[in-house]
Amino acid sequence: MSDSSASHQESYRQNEAYAEFLSGWDAGFYAKYADTLQPATAGGRCLDIGCGVGQVVNRLQTAGFEAHGVDVSEPNIERAKKFSPRCQLYDGRKLPFPDGFFDSAGALNVLEHVDEPELFIPELVRVVKRGGKIVLSSPNFFRVLGFKDYHPRMRGIWQKWNNWQRLQEKRRQIKEAPDKVRFDRMEPIKREVFQPDDDAIIATNPLEMSFFLERAGCRVESVSCTDRYVAAPVEFGLNLGPWRWGMFNAFLVATKIK
């Protein structure tokens, strides 16, 4: 990991303002992720990577599971420990758990902020037991359809056309040169009033997220473009066809098979 990459991750270490921002999440934002992350067995052990200030861990332990959380931010963990002593600081690279320790593990809106996403995904998978569940959710920065495009990488007809072309290039690369597949990097946006994902440095998308999960020994069970609960007919319509790969978000559920 290069020094320049590490400097972005280190920006969260003492970021009190970001912890305050995360404290404002309402339950509807993370409910689908937290509920999907629940292990199949009662009292099962689960991990939220990038646990923020601990709302997901709290929801899981309230439901009766042994929930753990890790984060790179000291202010986040200070708040998260008020929910659970199983929340701890980590270095953003190596998870402090043995292989196959968890029944399920996941990361909500974390992948787009990490220095080396190609290493982050197999590390997440490593700590899950065979047959366990992985939940990985991030924005789809390669949107070609949709509205409420809050990030420049998603916004406008011309950018959506560029995204479509880039997705086709990615598909060809996955087929013809899989060892060269890498997520596209982005420069973080700096402005006076922070907006969601201004600090994103990775152009996350369901195509490459699925590829790296499979490469890490998983079977991808579902890919949807909705990362939170919506009305059942809307959920069905949005995720019925292949357009889900080019809309809104990337919400993937996988099973570890190797």
C-alpha positions as CSV (number, residue, x, y, z in Angstrom):
1,M,0.0,0.0,0.0
2,S,1.5,3.3,-1.1
3,D,2.1,6.2,1.3
4,S,-0.2,8.4,-0.8
5,S,-3.1,6.0,-0.4
6,A,-2.4,5.5,3.3
7,S,-2.8,9.3,3.9
8,H,-6.4,9.2,2.8
9,Q,-7.3,6.4,5.2
10,E,-5.4,8.1,8.0
11,S,-7.6,11.2,7.5
12,Y,-10.4,9.3,9.4
13,R,-8.3,8.4,12.4
14,Q,-9.0,11.5,14.5
15,N,-11.9,13.0,12.5
16,E,-14.4,14.1,15.1
17,A,-16.6,15.8,12.5
18,Y,-17.1,12.7,10.5
19,A,-18.1,10.8,13.7
20,E,-20.7,13.5,14.3
21,F,-21.9,13.1,10.7
22,L,-22.4,9.4,11.2
23,S,-24.2,9.9,14.4
24,G,-27.0,11.5,12.5
25,W,-27.9,8.3,10.5
26,D,-31.5,7.3,11.0
27,A,-32.4,3.6,11.4
28,G,-33.9,3.4,7.9
29,F,-30.5,4.0,6.3
30,Y,-28.8,0.9,7.7
31,A,-31.8,-1.4,8.6
32,K,-31.8,-3.5,5.4
33,Y,-28.0,-4.0,5.6
34,A,-28.1,-4.9,9.3
35,D,-31.1,-7.3,8.9
36,T,-29.5,-9.0,5.9
37,L,-26.2,-9.4,7.9
38,Q,-28.0,-11.5,10.5
39,P,-26.5,-15.0,10.7
40,A,-28.7,-18.0,9.9
41,T,-28.4,-19.4,13.4
42,A,-29.7,-17.9,16.6
43,G,-27.0,-16.2,18.6
44,G,-24.5,-16.4,15.6
45,R,-21.4,-14.3,15.5
46,C,-21.3,-11.4,13.0
47,L,-19.0,-8.5,12.1
48,D,-19.7,-5.0,10.8
49,I,-16.5,-3.6,9.1
50,G,-16.5,0.2,9.2
51,C,-19.0,0.1,12.0
52,G,-19.0,3.8,12.4
53,V,-20.6,4.8,15.7
54,G,-22.1,1.4,16.3
55,Q,-25.8,1.6,15.2
56,V,-25.6,-1.6,13.1
57,V,-23.8,-3.5,15.9
58,N,-26.5,-2.3,18.4
59,R,-29.3,-3.5,16.1
60,L,-27.7,-6.9,15.6
61,Q,-27.0,-7.5,19.3
62,T,-30.6,-6.3,20.2
63,A,-31.8,-9.1,17.8
64,G,-29.8,-11.6,19.9
65,F,-26.6,-12.0,17.9
66,E,-23.0,-11.8,19.0
67,A,-22.2,-8.6,17.0
68,H,-18.7,-7.2,16.6
69,G,-17.5,-4.0,14.9
70,V,-14.3,-2.5,13.7
71,D,-13.4,0.9,12.4
72,V,-10.3,3.0,11.6
73,S,-11.7,6.1,13.4
74,E,-10.9,6.6,17.1
75,P,-13.9,9.0,17.6
76,N,-16.2,6.5,15.9
77,I,-15.1,3.6,18.2
78,E,-15.3,5.8,21.3
79,R,-19.0,6.2,20.5
80,A,-19.6,2.7,19.3
81,K,-18.2,1.2,22.6
82,K,-21.2,2.8,24.3
83,F,-23.3,0.2,22.4
84,S,-20.9,-2.7,22.7
85,P,-17.4,-3.5,24.0
86,R,-17.0,-5.7,21.0
87,C,-16.3,-2.6,18.8
88,Q,-12.6,-2.0,18.3
89,L,-10.1,0.1,16.4
90,Y,-8.2,-1.6,13.6
91,D,-5.7,-0.5,11.0
92,G,-7.9,-0.8,7.9
93,R,-5.8,-3.6,6.4
94,K,-5.7,-6.7,8.6
95,L,-8.8,-7.7,10.5
96,P,-7.9,-8.8,14.1
97,F,-9.7,-12.1,13.9
98,P,-8.7,-15.7,12.9
99,D,-9.9,-17.4,9.7
100,G,-13.5,-18.4,9.7
101,F,-14.3,-16.7,13.0
102,F,-17.7,-15.3,11.9
103,D,-21.0,-16.7,10.6
104,S,-21.4,-13.5,8.6
105,A,-19.5,-10.3,7.9
106,G,-20.2,-7.2,5.9
107,A,-19.4,-3.6,5.1
108,L,-21.9,-0.8,4.3
109,N,-20.6,2.1,2.3
110,V,-17.0,1.4,3.2
111,L,-15.5,-0.1,0.1
112,E,-15.5,3.3,-1.7
113,H,-13.3,4.8,1.0
114,V,-10.6,2.2,1.4
115,D,-7.1,2.4,0.1
116,E,-6.9,-1.1,-1.5
117,P,-10.4,-2.5,-2.3
118,E,-8.9,-5.4,-4.2
119,L,-7.3,-6.6,-0.9
120,F,-10.2,-5.5,1.4
121,I,-12.7,-7.9,-0.1
122,P,-10.7,-11.1,0.3
123,E,-9.8,-10.0,3.9
124,L,-13.5,-9.6,4.6
125,V,-14.1,-13.1,3.2
126,R,-11.2,-14.6,5.1
127,V,-12.8,-14.1,8.6
128,V,-16.1,-15.8,7.5
129,K,-16.6,-19.5,7.9
130,R,-17.3,-21.7,4.9
131,G,-21.0,-21.5,4.3
132,G,-21.2,-18.1,6.0
133,K,-22.7,-15.0,4.6
134,I,-21.1,-11.8,3.2
135,V,-23.0,-8.6,2.7
136,L,-21.2,-5.9,0.7
137,S,-23.0,-2.6,-0.1
138,S,-21.6,0.6,-1.8
139,P,-22.8,3.2,-4.2
140,N,-22.8,2.4,-7.9
141,F,-20.6,5.1,-9.3
142,F,-21.1,3.6,-12.8
143,R,-24.8,4.5,-12.9
144,V,-26.2,4.6,-16.4
145,L,-29.9,5.0,-15.3
146,G,-31.6,6.7,-12.4
147,F,-32.0,10.0,-10.7
148,K,-30.9,11.9,-7.6
149,D,-27.3,11.6,-8.9
150,Y,-25.5,13.3,-6.0
151,H,-21.9,12.6,-7.2
152,P,-20.3,14.0,-10.4
153,R,-19.2,10.5,-11.4
154,M,-23.0,9.6,-11.7
155,R,-24.4,12.9,-13.0
156,G,-25.6,13.9,-16.5
157,I,-26.3,12.1,-19.8
158,W,-22.7,12.4,-21.0
159,Q,-21.2,10.9,-17.8
160,K,-23.8,8.1,-17.9
161,W,-22.7,7.3,-21.5
162,N,-19.1,7.2,-20.3
163,N,-20.1,4.9,-17.5
164,W,-21.8,2.6,-19.9
165,Q,-18.7,2.4,-22.1
166,R,-16.5,1.8,-19.1
167,L,-18.7,-1.0,-17.9
168,Q,-18.4,-2.7,-21.2
169,E,-14.6,-2.3,-21.0
170,K,-14.7,-3.8,-17.5
171,R,-16.7,-6.8,-18.8
172,R,-14.2,-7.5,-21.5
173,Q,-11.3,-7.2,-19.1
174,I,-12.9,-9.6,-16.6
175,K,-13.3,-12.1,-19.4
176,E,-10.0,-11.6,-21.2
177,A,-7.6,-10.4,-18.6
178,P,-9.0,-11.0,-15.1
179,D,-5.6,-10.6,-13.4
180,K,-5.6,-6.9,-14.5
181,V,-9.0,-6.0,-13.1
182,R,-8.8,-3.1,-10.7
183,F,-11.4,-0.7,-9.4
184,D,-11.1,2.8,-10.9
185,R,-9.7,5.4,-8.5
186,M,-11.2,8.9,-8.0
187,E,-10.0,12.1,-6.4
188,P,-12.0,13.1,-3.3
189,I,-14.1,16.2,-3.6
190,K,-13.3,19.1,-1.3
191,R,-15.9,21.8,-0.6
192,E,-16.9,23.8,2.4
193,V,-20.1,22.0,3.1
194,F,-19.6,18.2,3.1
195,Q,-21.9,16.0,1.1
196,P,-22.2,12.2,1.1
197,D,-19.3,10.5,-0.6
198,D,-17.3,13.6,-1.2
199,D,-14.5,11.6,0.4
200,A,-15.0,8.5,-1.9
201,I,-11.8,7.5,-3.7
202,I,-13.0,4.2,-5.3
203,A,-15.6,4.0,-8.2
204,T,-17.4,1.0,-6.7
205,N,-19.9,-0.9,-8.8
206,P,-21.7,-4.2,-8.7
207,L,-19.8,-5.8,-11.6
208,E,-16.4,-5.6,-10.0
209,M,-17.7,-6.2,-6.5
210,S,-19.2,-9.4,-7.7
211,F,-16.0,-10.3,-9.6
212,F,-13.8,-9.9,-6.5
213,L,-16.2,-11.7,-4.2
214,E,-16.2,-14.7,-6.6
215,R,-12.5,-14.6,-6.9
216,A,-12.2,-14.7,-3.1
217,G,-14.1,-17.9,-3.0
218,C,-17.7,-16.8,-2.8
219,R,-20.9,-17.5,-4.7
220,V,-22.9,-14.3,-5.2
221,E,-26.5,-15.0,-4.3
222,S,-28.1,-11.7,-5.2
223,V,-27.3,-8.3,-6.6
224,S,-29.7,-5.4,-6.1
225,C,-29.7,-1.7,-6.6
226,T,-31.6,-0.9,-3.4
227,D,-29.5,-0.6,-0.2
228,R,-32.5,0.2,2.1
229,Y,-36.1,-0.9,2.5
230,V,-38.6,0.3,-0.1
231,A,-42.1,-0.9,-0.9
232,A,-42.2,-4.5,-2.1
233,P,-43.5,-3.7,-5.6
234,V,-40.8,-1.1,-6.1
235,E,-38.1,-3.4,-4.8
236,F,-39.3,-6.1,-7.2
237,G,-39.5,-3.8,-10.2
238,L,-36.1,-2.2,-9.7
239,N,-34.3,-5.5,-9.3
240,L,-36.3,-7.7,-11.7
241,G,-34.0,-7.3,-14.7
242,P,-30.4,-6.6,-15.7
243,W,-30.9,-2.8,-15.3
244,R,-30.2,-3.3,-11.6
245,W,-26.5,-3.4,-12.5
246,G,-26.6,0.2,-13.8
247,M,-28.8,1.9,-11.2
248,F,-28.5,3.5,-7.7
249,N,-26.5,1.3,-5.5
250,A,-24.7,-2.1,-5.3
251,F,-26.1,-4.3,-2.6
252,L,-24.6,-7.8,-2.8
253,V,-25.2,-10.9,-0.7
254,A,-22.8,-13.9,-1.1
255,T,-22.0,-17.2,0.4
256,K,-18.4,-18.3,1.1
257,I,-18.0,-21.7,-0.6
258,K,-14.2,-22.2,-0.4
